[in-house]
């Protein structure tokens, strides 16, 4: 029995490593080939002493939504203007149908008050909070399947804050 125990442990470890590497490669693909989208931020309290400096993000496109009438998971369909700024068109359960110039972004609604679109936190180096206070947009990259990856914050002049 001891021999099988180690084989099972080793197989589980291999499966875990394969899954981890697959998820990392998917994120790298979104980062490399995804479309840049700017989501306008809504005000929220940005500090946590236990976790270091970070900014909680809430996006304007997820404000004033009645989540009781929508699926817990689905897609926020957006249109992107010539500056790269997204505006919400609608929420829907499936990725399709899409009209010309519309893009899907996956969302989940964990409760009747929140709709999570993309990353909800942006961590930065301690002592850099003042620099990020002027953030107006969250920059995400999206792929054709609606997967998103937060890549930074932008100011009102559409300049990446570094």
Steps between C-alpha positions, in 0.01 A plus 500: 500500500791736573622466141161604358474791742816660358389436142166670568673795667742534207215482243304768687807721511556458126136581425520810720817622326351442153184691595703786651722529191196490272328785689821707495537450124136607446562823693822564308307456175237754610780738601678461167207482255206654689324823410573795731182634662470788747224469759404817687547463874240586763602635843583246773712493819852395391699396810578185695762495777516120525573438132724796424401768257231421249207663331159336492355545154138545404407576142229742385358242261406284799315774692123526548422147388223281636672163523185312606381494137830386346699175506774461764756455221501630148638770276497878514480613140686825434571735212841662481544855371797626299688583825462142627241588767227240548131573552251238613246384246334214689550193717425156359541137601689381191786650301282528191316672339739789440436791267776665301745688723389322821732307730421257785653521847426221749331602822369335814245630747584343838206672673215740426723806554812434294599421146867408462657580165867424469734561793351673802833596664819666381806448720791742493824559684478649848524878497370535144133568591512869412599419143197273448241731663451673163406177323190543286509178295585139560682357198418141416583275210221278373494205263224379270367267773438784746799423723654814646826592668567826687823654370506840668329826582468806276442866585245740344739579211506126417860466612618182672591571864835336577 
